[in-house]
Amino acid sequence: MVIDEQRPDTASKVAAGIINPVTGRRIVKTWMIEEVMPFALQQYTELGNQLQITAIEQKDIIDFFPTPQMKHAFAKRYEEDTQYLSLGDDPDAWKNYFSYDFGYGAITPCYLVNLPVVLPAYRRVLQSTNSLLEEPFDASQLQVNADKIQYKDITAHAIIFCDGIASFNNPWFSLLPFAPNKGEALLIEANDMPASHIFKKGINWVPWSKNIFWVGSSYEWEFTNDQPTDAFRERTMAAVQQWVKSPVRLLNHKASVRPATIERRPFIGFHPHMPAVGIFNGMGTKGCSLAPLFAEQLVRHIQQQQPIQPDADVKRFQRILGKR
Ligand SMILES: Cc1cc2nc3c(=O)[nH]c(=O)nc-3n(C[C@H](O)[C@H](O)[C@H](O)COP(=O)(O)OP(=O)(O)OC[C@H]3O[C@@H](n4cnc5c(N)ncnc54)[C@H](O)[C@@H]3O)c2cc1C
């Protein structure tokens, strides 16, 4: 049974859905990418077949270097390791669409999870099997025993909190070292722009639907609320107008908070002192790539008592979680 109320701007609804194997200014491989990316591809492909939708597509990233220093950093990284990276062989290949002065590289393969289609399609499956309770979860109604939980008229072996940033205030897990990170994105209309790749020049320009592009995002560790800001919109529209050659029109502006963690590792598994209460959270900036693999680990843990990998298992916070 899934308890989930429809909230408009949860992280998964605002996210682009990019799976990118490299990260940061030094273009290093992301954590566990060699395991998580092929597994995610296989799982979203199977899910897409099951739901009869396109759940995932390969969309490589064309990375326009914003500065000569970034060009140098990419070339240096390419010399060390060519896996996932290639240098732009035709310097003018994208000049009809974008303005750029310092060349580009490509990141291959990257994938785009089709979140605006996957999320409602899976919701319909839950509805059709009477497995969805569409209402706010009320923590005061939950009774936890050693080997079962009771929530209103539901009795179950366990409850697993997959409630994103709501876990920051959840009575069982609020002591975990979460590090909320706000992100904003724009939806922009532009005609005659290529939809073959994700394009990047500091910000990502992501094909969304016909002539519509998702553009973002920001990474704010300090913020006063979860709302879209004028500062982001103005800065991003100005950058887009300098970069994209087609006329652009702003359609929408969204913001959400990523459930990130201080040590940049997820929180998976069962409460070390309350074995009927579990968590699946802390995906940070990488929910699309990490969630399939860790969901599989959690299911194997529940069904076959297999261990969750120690650096993701929430049991590593046994002492902190014992303080409550
Ligand atoms: C601007 C932006 C861009 C991003 N881009 C990417 C990207 O390209 N690739 C990527 O991998 N990740 C990206 N992310 C990160 C990604 O969004 C997160 O890692 C992921 O969505 C986290 O999923 P979640 O299920 O843990 O949380 P959420 O998506 O927030 O889901 C939590 C769910 O819990 C429900 N809920 C919470 N409290 C209650 C309650 N009390 N009662 C009932 N229901 C409740 C909510 O309604 C929601 O459905 C981005 C995030 C942002 C903000």
The ligand as a MOL file (V3000), in Angstrom:
LIG
                    3D

  0  0  0     0  0            999 V3000
M  V30 BEGIN CTAB
M  V30 COUNTS 53 58 0 0 0
M  V30 BEGIN ATOM
M  V30 1 C 15.5730 21.3810 -9.9710 0
M  V30 2 C 15.9280 19.9320 -9.7540 0
M  V30 3 C 16.5160 19.2000 -10.7810 0
M  V30 4 C 16.8430 17.8590 -10.5950 0
M  V30 5 N 17.3440 17.1540 -11.6610 0
M  V30 6 C 17.6500 15.8460 -11.4940 0
M  V30 7 C 18.1360 15.0860 -12.5990 0
M  V30 8 O 18.2450 15.5760 -13.7260 0
M  V30 9 N 18.4650 13.7740 -12.3800 0
M  V30 10 C 18.3110 13.1730 -11.1480 0
M  V30 11 O 18.6190 11.9950 -11.0070 0
M  V30 12 N 17.8350 13.8820 -10.0980 0
M  V30 13 C 17.5050 15.1870 -10.2360 0
M  V30 14 N 17.0330 15.8960 -9.1820 0
M  V30 15 C 16.9760 15.2240 -7.8690 0
M  V30 16 C 15.7550 14.3450 -7.7710 0
M  V30 17 O 14.6450 15.1560 -7.9690 0
M  V30 18 C 15.6940 13.6610 -6.4020 0
M  V30 19 O 16.8530 12.9040 -6.1760 0
M  V30 20 C 14.4890 12.7200 -6.3250 0
M  V30 21 O 13.3840 13.2850 -6.9540 0
M  V30 22 C 14.1160 12.3790 -4.9010 0
M  V30 23 O 12.9780 11.5590 -4.9340 0
M  V30 24 P 12.1840 11.1670 -3.6260 0
M  V30 25 O 11.1650 10.1770 -4.0550 0
M  V30 26 O 13.1430 10.8060 -2.5340 0
M  V30 27 O 11.4630 12.5330 -3.1450 0
M  V30 28 P 10.1770 13.2620 -3.7680 0
M  V30 29 O 10.2060 13.2720 -5.2260 0
M  V30 30 O 10.0910 14.5750 -3.0480 0
M  V30 31 O 8.9590 12.3580 -3.3260 0
M  V30 32 C 8.4450 12.3360 -2.0110 0
M  V30 33 C 6.9940 11.9030 -2.0630 0
M  V30 34 O 6.5070 11.8210 -0.7320 0
M  V30 35 C 5.2060 12.4070 -0.6760 0
M  V30 36 N 4.9970 12.8750 0.6860 0
M  V30 37 C 5.8620 13.5480 1.4890 0
M  V30 38 N 5.3010 13.7810 2.6850 0
M  V30 39 C 4.0660 13.2470 2.6530 0
M  V30 40 C 3.0050 13.1560 3.6010 0
M  V30 41 N 3.1100 13.6500 4.8360 0
M  V30 42 N 1.8500 12.5580 3.2170 0
M  V30 43 C 1.7200 12.0080 1.9700 0
M  V30 44 N 2.7070 12.0560 1.0330 0
M  V30 45 C 3.8560 12.6670 1.3790 0
M  V30 46 C 5.2560 13.5260 -1.7020 0
M  V30 47 O 3.9610 13.8690 -2.1440 0
M  V30 48 C 6.0940 12.8920 -2.8230 0
M  V30 49 O 5.2850 12.1830 -3.7250 0
M  V30 50 C 16.6290 17.2460 -9.3350 0
M  V30 51 C 16.0310 17.9620 -8.3100 0
M  V30 52 C 15.6580 19.3010 -8.5110 0
M  V30 53 C 15.0000 20.0540 -7.4040 0
M  V30 END ATOM
M  V30 BEGIN BOND
M  V30 1 1 1 2
M  V30 2 1 2 3
M  V30 3 2 2 52
M  V30 4 2 3 4
M  V30 5 1 4 5
M  V30 6 1 4 50
M  V30 7 2 5 6
M  V30 8 1 6 7
M  V30 9 1 6 13
M  V30 10 2 7 8
M  V30 11 1 7 9
M  V30 12 1 9 10
M  V30 13 2 10 11
M  V30 14 1 10 12
M  V30 15 2 12 13
M  V30 16 1 13 14
M  V30 17 1 14 15
M  V30 18 1 14 50
M  V30 19 1 15 16
M  V30 20 1 16 17
M  V30 21 1 16 18
M  V30 22 1 18 19
M  V30 23 1 18 20
M  V30 24 1 20 21
M  V30 25 1 20 22
M  V30 26 1 22 23
M  V30 27 1 23 24
M  V30 28 2 24 25
M  V30 29 1 24 26
M  V30 30 1 24 27
M  V30 31 1 27 28
M  V30 32 2 28 29
M  V30 33 1 28 30
M  V30 34 1 28 31
M  V30 35 1 31 32
M  V30 36 1 32 33
M  V30 37 1 33 34
M  V30 38 1 33 48
M  V30 39 1 34 35
M  V30 40 1 35 36
M  V30 41 1 35 46
M  V30 42 1 36 37
M  V30 43 1 36 45
M  V30 44 2 37 38
M  V30 45 1 38 39
M  V30 46 1 39 40
M  V30 47 2 39 45
M  V30 48 1 40 41
M  V30 49 2 40 42
M  V30 50 1 42 43
M  V30 51 2 43 44
M  V30 52 1 44 45
M  V30 53 1 46 47
M  V30 54 1 46 48
M  V30 55 1 48 49
M  V30 56 2 50 51
M  V30 57 1 51 52
M  V30 58 1 52 53
M  V30 END BOND
M  V30 END CTAB
M  END
